[in-house]
Amino acid sequence: MVFYGRKRYVDILDCYLQQNLASNGGYFDEVWFMAHTKDEDDIAWVEDLVSQTPEYKIVGKGVCEGKKYSCMWNYAVEDNTIYVKIDDDIIWIHPDAIPQLVHTRIALPHPYAISSNLVNSPVTGMEQYHYGAIHPFLPDPSTRPTFHATESWRVSDKKRYPSDELVEDYNIYDLVAPYRGHPWLLISDDHYDLLKTPMGKYDQNRGSDPIAFGAAWKSWGIGAQQQYSLLYNLEQNKMQRYFFGRHIRYPDSSSAPNASAIVRGDPNGPGGEQTYDTGFNRYNLNFCAVWGSDIRDQLPIADDDEQDITSDIPRRIGRPFLIDTRSVVAHFSFFTQQDGIGKSDLLDRWRAYANEAVCTPNSLKKPWDLMCPNFRVDGEMGR
């Protein structure tokens, strides 16, 4: 279930969805694009996309456009069916993320829903910080472009952050994007330098706001730092840095879904190896797996579906919301971060990664904002 509204993100997500279709050896029998936007251009684009793949469908058209997200959950109600809810700005999915999430959903019936380990999330972002997955990046200190436009996803292609430009005393909320299309630069491989970055400053003084609505949700710099760190970890082949958590064993007497409405797992099978219990606190609902019968039994879902599914329902029925830390995906931005992150080169990097590692040769993605005519990067292809 892709909660759809923005084509420029789903264009990249499409490659990951195709990769995970059952017809391509993956786990998705169907992909539903849940109609939400009223933008005619975005609607026309997804209609064309759906026409090209038999497993793609538009669901909720004429019913849910412009309404609260709760409307879309009315369709996720079939027995023996796992629904994976995906936000339209998920721009990277680890090859193991969906199989891992599905196996954990089957292996652990007690939790109400199970989320992937989100990159760019307040809760998991700070856990990743303390488990060594975050690196000291800062935005290019120049006020105008000093690099060619990004055509590679590898962050090591850029020089290190100039030490003589470091400013340690700043407010993370005052961080300004230096120019459109700017990169972030690695200060060093010394984690002491994290103290000079947005995430380091936030960790030293988290303030009084609940973590779900604190600086890690509001600050575009914190969201960007998590994503550049992921790119660096991918380049180093160090994804195990994200695998915090443990195998949580709940009592056999713990409440569970209707046994006739779910698929029972093999107790010796995969799934659930490293999980994190959110303790009935709110978590982001960008990428999670839930049984259809569990949604049906709790309808209607509240207008604030994130609060309802990650906290209120679990608290009401005594079944927790879990994160599978081995299922890693990247989320582009919250609306509070959009202006700053949108002026970075991250979307170009994620597109470049997808083209290199995920998209088929006949489905390579092009930027929405094209270069000037005859522009050519030294040693690279032009457009």
C-alpha positions as CSV (number, residue, x, y, z in Angstrom):
1,M,0.0,0.0,0.0
2,V,1.8,3.1,-1.2
3,F,0.1,6.2,0.2
4,Y,0.5,8.2,-3.0
5,G,0.7,11.8,-3.8
6,R,4.1,12.8,-5.3
7,K,5.5,11.4,-8.5
8,R,9.1,12.6,-8.2
9,Y,9.6,10.3,-5.2
10,V,7.5,7.4,-6.4
11,D,9.5,7.4,-9.7
12,I,12.5,6.2,-7.7
13,L,10.4,4.0,-5.4
14,D,9.0,2.2,-8.5
15,C,12.3,0.4,-9.1
16,Y,12.2,-1.0,-5.6
17,L,8.6,-2.0,-5.9
18,Q,9.3,-3.8,-9.2
19,Q,12.3,-5.6,-7.5
20,N,10.0,-6.9,-4.8
21,L,7.1,-8.2,-6.9
22,A,6.4,-11.9,-6.5
23,S,6.6,-12.2,-10.3
24,N,10.2,-11.0,-10.0
25,G,11.1,-13.3,-7.1
26,G,10.0,-10.9,-4.4
27,Y,7.2,-10.9,-1.8
28,F,4.5,-8.5,-3.1
29,D,1.6,-10.1,-4.9
30,E,0.2,-6.6,-5.7
31,V,1.1,-3.0,-5.2
32,W,-1.7,-0.6,-4.4
33,F,-1.3,3.1,-5.0
34,M,-3.7,4.6,-2.5
35,A,-5.3,7.6,-4.0
36,H,-4.8,10.7,-1.9
37,T,-3.7,13.6,-4.1
38,K,-6.0,15.9,-6.2
39,D,-3.1,17.1,-8.3
40,E,-4.1,16.3,-11.9
41,D,-0.5,15.9,-13.1
42,D,0.4,13.5,-10.3
43,I,-2.8,11.5,-10.9
44,A,-2.1,11.2,-14.7
45,W,1.5,10.1,-14.0
46,V,0.5,7.3,-11.6
47,E,-2.3,6.2,-14.0
48,D,0.3,5.8,-16.7
49,L,2.7,4.0,-14.3
50,V,-0.1,1.5,-13.3
51,S,-1.0,0.7,-16.9
52,Q,2.5,-0.7,-17.5
53,T,2.6,-3.3,-14.7
54,P,-0.3,-5.8,-14.1
55,E,0.4,-6.1,-10.4
56,Y,0.0,-2.3,-9.9
57,K,-3.4,-0.9,-9.0
58,I,-5.0,2.4,-7.9
59,V,-7.2,1.9,-4.9
60,G,-9.5,4.5,-3.2
61,K,-9.9,6.6,-6.3
62,G,-12.9,8.8,-6.0
63,V,-13.2,8.1,-2.3
64,C,-10.0,9.1,-0.5
65,E,-8.6,12.0,-2.5
66,G,-8.0,15.0,-0.2
67,K,-9.3,13.1,2.9
68,K,-7.5,12.0,6.0
69,Y,-5.2,9.0,5.7
70,S,-7.6,7.0,7.8
71,C,-9.8,6.5,4.7
72,M,-7.1,4.4,3.1
73,W,-7.0,1.8,5.9
74,N,-10.6,0.8,5.1
75,Y,-9.2,-1.3,2.2
76,A,-6.6,-3.3,4.3
77,V,-9.0,-5.8,5.9
78,E,-8.6,-9.3,4.3
79,D,-7.8,-12.4,6.3
80,N,-4.5,-14.1,5.9
81,T,-3.1,-11.0,4.3
82,I,-0.1,-8.9,5.3
83,Y,-0.3,-5.3,4.2
84,V,2.9,-3.3,4.0
85,K,2.2,0.4,4.2
86,I,4.7,2.5,2.4
87,D,4.9,6.3,2.3
88,D,5.5,7.8,-1.2
89,D,8.8,9.4,-0.1
90,I,10.6,6.2,0.8
91,I,13.6,6.5,-1.5
92,W,15.7,3.5,-0.6
93,I,14.9,0.0,0.5
94,H,17.6,-2.5,1.5
95,P,17.3,-5.7,-0.6
96,D,16.5,-7.8,2.5
97,A,14.2,-5.2,4.1
98,I,10.8,-6.5,2.8
99,P,11.6,-10.3,3.2
100,Q,12.9,-9.6,6.7
101,L,9.9,-7.5,7.6
102,V,7.4,-10.1,6.3
103,H,9.1,-13.0,8.1
104,T,9.2,-11.0,11.3
105,R,5.5,-10.2,11.0
106,I,4.8,-13.9,10.6
107,A,7.2,-15.0,13.3
108,L,5.9,-12.6,16.0
109,P,2.1,-12.7,16.2
110,H,1.9,-10.7,19.5
111,P,2.9,-7.2,18.2
112,Y,0.1,-5.2,16.6
113,A,2.3,-3.9,13.8
114,I,5.9,-4.1,12.9
115,S,7.9,-1.3,11.3
116,S,11.1,-1.2,9.3
117,N,14.1,0.6,10.8
118,L,13.7,4.1,9.3
119,V,16.6,6.3,8.3
120,N,15.3,9.8,8.9
121,S,13.1,9.2,11.9
122,P,13.5,10.8,15.3
123,V,13.4,7.6,17.4
124,T,15.5,5.3,15.2
125,G,17.7,8.1,14.1
126,M,19.0,8.7,17.6
127,E,19.4,5.0,18.2
128,Q,21.4,4.7,15.0
129,Y,23.5,7.6,16.3
130,H,24.5,5.7,19.5
131,Y,25.1,2.5,17.6
132,G,27.7,4.0,15.3
133,A,25.7,4.4,12.1
134,I,25.9,8.2,12.0
135,H,28.9,10.1,10.6
136,P,30.0,13.7,11.0
137,F,28.6,15.5,7.9
138,L,27.9,19.2,7.4
139,P,26.5,21.1,4.4
140,D,29.0,22.6,1.9
141,P,30.2,25.9,3.5
142,S,30.3,27.7,0.2
143,T,27.5,30.1,-0.6
144,R,27.4,29.1,-4.3
145,P,28.1,25.9,-6.2
146,T,31.7,24.7,-6.1
147,F,31.1,21.2,-7.4
148,H,29.7,19.7,-10.6
149,A,26.1,18.5,-10.3
150,T,25.8,15.1,-8.6
151,E,25.7,12.1,-10.9
152,S,27.1,9.7,-8.4
153,W,25.6,8.5,-5.1
154,R,29.0,8.0,-3.4
155,V,29.8,10.6,-0.9
156,S,33.5,9.9,-0.9
157,D,33.7,11.5,-4.4
158,K,33.6,14.9,-2.7
159,K,36.4,16.4,-0.7
160,R,36.3,16.5,3.1
161,Y,34.8,19.5,4.9
162,P,37.5,22.2,5.1
163,S,38.6,22.4,8.8
164,D,39.2,26.1,8.7
165,E,35.5,26.6,7.8
166,L,34.1,24.7,10.8
167,V,31.8,26.7,13.1
168,E,30.9,24.9,16.3
169,D,28.6,27.4,17.9
170,Y,25.3,27.4,16.0
171,N,21.7,26.6,16.5
172,I,20.5,23.6,14.5
173,Y,17.2,25.4,13.7
174,D,19.2,28.2,12.1
175,L,21.0,25.9,9.7
176,V,20.4,27.3,6.1
177,A,20.8,25.5,2.9
178,P,23.7,27.3,1.2
179,Y,22.4,26.8,-2.4
180,R,20.1,24.6,-4.4
181,G,21.7,21.2,-5.1
182,H,24.3,21.5,-2.4
183,P,26.1,18.4,-1.1
184,W,27.1,17.6,2.5
185,L,30.7,16.9,3.2
186,L,32.3,14.5,5.6
187,I,34.4,16.2,8.3
188,S,36.4,13.1,9.2
189,D,36.0,9.5,10.3
190,D,36.5,10.5,13.9
191,H,33.2,10.2,15.8
192,Y,34.3,13.0,18.2
193,D,33.5,15.3,15.3
194,L,29.8,14.3,15.6
195,L,29.6,16.9,18.4
196,K,30.0,19.6,15.7
197,T,27.0,18.3,13.7
198,P,23.2,18.7,14.0
199,M,22.7,15.3,15.5
200,G,25.5,15.7,18.0
201,K,24.2,19.0,19.2
202,Y,20.7,17.6,19.5
203,D,22.0,14.6,21.5
204,Q,23.8,16.8,23.9
205,N,20.6,18.9,24.6
206,R,17.3,17.2,23.5
207,G,15.1,19.8,25.0
208,S,11.6,19.2,26.5
209,D,9.6,18.3,23.4
210,P,8.5,14.7,22.9
211,I,11.0,13.0,20.7
212,A,8.4,12.4,18.0
213,F,8.0,16.1,17.6
214,G,11.4,17.4,18.7
215,A,14.4,18.6,16.8
216,A,15.0,15.3,15.0
217,W,11.5,15.8,13.4
218,K,11.8,19.6,12.8
219,S,15.4,19.9,11.7
220,W,16.2,19.4,8.0
221,G,19.8,19.1,9.0
222,I,19.2,16.1,11.2
223,G,17.3,14.4,8.4
224,A,20.0,15.1,5.9
225,Q,22.8,13.9,8.1
226,Q,21.1,10.6,8.6
227,Q,20.8,10.1,4.8
228,Y,24.3,11.1,4.0
229,S,25.5,8.7,6.7
230,L,23.5,5.9,5.1
231,L,25.1,6.6,1.7
232,Y,28.5,6.4,3.4
233,N,27.6,3.2,5.2
234,L,26.4,1.7,1.8
235,E,29.7,2.7,0.2
236,Q,31.6,1.0,3.0
237,N,29.3,-2.0,3.0
238,K,28.7,-1.5,6.7
239,M,24.9,-2.0,7.0
240,Q,25.3,-4.0,10.2
241,R,25.7,-0.7,12.0
242,Y,21.9,-0.4,11.9
243,F,21.2,-3.7,13.5
244,F,20.6,-2.8,17.1
245,G,17.9,-4.5,19.2
246,R,17.5,-8.1,20.3
247,H,15.2,-11.1,19.9
248,I,12.3,-10.2,22.3
249,R,10.4,-13.2,23.7
250,Y,6.9,-12.4,24.8
251,P,5.0,-14.9,27.1
252,D,3.0,-17.6,25.4
253,S,-0.1,-16.2,27.1
254,S,0.3,-12.8,25.3
255,S,-2.6,-11.7,23.2
256,A,-2.4,-12.3,19.5
257,P,-4.5,-12.0,16.3
258,N,-7.3,-14.3,15.4
259,A,-5.4,-17.5,14.6
260,S,-7.7,-18.3,11.7
261,A,-7.1,-14.8,10.1
262,I,-3.3,-15.0,9.9
263,V,-0.6,-17.3,8.6
264,R,1.2,-19.2,11.4
265,G,4.9,-19.2,11.2
266,D,7.5,-21.9,11.7
267,P,8.9,-21.4,15.2
268,N,12.3,-22.3,13.9
269,G,12.0,-20.1,10.8
270,P,13.5,-16.6,10.1
271,G,12.3,-13.3,11.5
272,G,12.4,-11.4,14.7
273,E,16.1,-11.7,15.4
274,Q,16.7,-8.1,16.3
275,T,13.7,-6.0,17.3
276,Y,13.0,-2.9,19.3
277,D,9.9,-2.4,21.3
278,T,8.7,1.3,21.2
279,G,7.0,0.9,24.5
280,F,3.6,2.2,23.3
281,N,5.2,5.5,22.4
282,R,4.5,7.2,19.0
283,Y,6.7,6.1,16.1
284,N,6.6,7.1,12.4
285,L,4.3,5.1,10.2
286,N,6.3,5.4,7.0
287,F,6.9,1.7,6.4
288,C,5.2,-1.0,8.4
289,A,3.6,-4.5,8.1
290,V,0.2,-5.3,9.7
291,W,-2.3,-8.2,9.3
292,G,-5.5,-7.2,7.5
293,S,-7.6,-8.8,10.3
294,D,-5.9,-6.6,12.9
295,I,-6.8,-3.4,11.0
296,R,-10.4,-4.6,10.4
297,D,-10.9,-5.3,14.1
298,Q,-9.9,-1.8,15.0
299,L,-11.8,0.2,12.4
300,P,-12.4,3.0,12.0
301,I,-8.7,4.1,12.2
302,A,-8.4,7.6,13.7
303,D,-7.6,10.6,11.4
304,D,-4.2,10.7,13.0
305,D,-3.4,7.2,11.8
306,E,0.2,7.3,13.0
307,Q,-0.8,8.0,16.6
308,D,-3.5,5.4,16.4
309,I,-1.6,2.5,14.9
310,T,1.8,3.0,16.6
311,S,0.5,4.0,20.1
312,D,-3.2,4.3,20.9
313,I,-4.4,0.9,19.5
314,P,-1.4,-1.0,20.9
315,R,-1.9,0.6,24.3
316,R,-5.7,-0.1,24.2
317,I,-5.4,-3.8,23.2
318,G,-2.1,-4.6,25.0
319,R,-0.1,-5.5,21.9
320,P,3.1,-3.5,21.2
321,F,4.4,-1.8,18.1
322,L,7.8,-3.2,17.1
323,I,10.7,-2.1,14.9
324,D,12.6,-4.8,13.0
325,T,16.1,-3.2,13.0
326,R,17.4,-5.6,10.3
327,S,14.8,-4.2,7.8
328,V,16.3,-0.9,6.9
329,V,14.7,1.7,4.6
330,A,15.2,5.5,4.0
331,H,12.6,8.2,4.3
332,F,13.3,11.4,2.4
333,S,11.7,14.1,4.6
334,F,8.9,15.3,6.9
335,F,7.1,18.4,5.8
336,T,9.0,20.3,8.5
337,Q,12.3,19.3,6.7
338,Q,11.2,19.6,3.1
339,D,12.6,23.1,2.3
340,G,16.2,22.4,3.4
341,I,16.5,18.7,2.3
342,G,14.8,19.6,-1.0
343,K,17.7,22.0,-1.7
344,S,20.4,19.3,-1.1
345,D,21.6,16.9,-3.8
346,L,20.1,13.9,-1.9
347,L,17.3,13.1,-4.4
348,D,19.9,13.0,-7.2
349,R,22.0,10.7,-5.2
350,W,19.2,8.3,-4.4
351,R,18.2,8.3,-8.1
352,A,21.8,7.5,-9.0
353,Y,21.9,4.7,-6.5
354,A,18.6,3.2,-7.8
355,N,19.8,3.4,-11.4
356,E,23.1,1.7,-10.6
357,A,21.8,-1.0,-8.2
358,V,18.1,-1.5,-8.5
359,C,16.4,-0.3,-11.7
360,T,16.4,-2.5,-14.8
361,P,18.1,-1.2,-17.9
362,N,14.8,-0.3,-19.5
363,S,13.5,1.6,-16.4
364,L,16.4,3.9,-15.6
365,K,15.2,7.2,-14.0
366,K,15.9,10.7,-15.2
367,P,15.8,13.9,-13.1
368,W,12.7,15.9,-13.1
369,D,14.7,19.1,-13.1
370,L,16.8,18.7,-16.2
371,M,20.2,20.3,-16.7
372,C,20.8,23.2,-19.0
373,P,21.1,22.2,-22.7
374,N,24.5,20.7,-23.6
375,F,25.6,20.6,-19.9
376,R,28.2,17.9,-19.4
377,V,30.0,16.8,-16.2
378,D,33.7,16.2,-16.7
379,G,34.2,12.5,-17.4
380,E,30.5,11.8,-17.0
381,M,27.4,11.7,-19.3
382,G,25.4,14.8,-20.1
383,R,21.7,15.1,-20.6
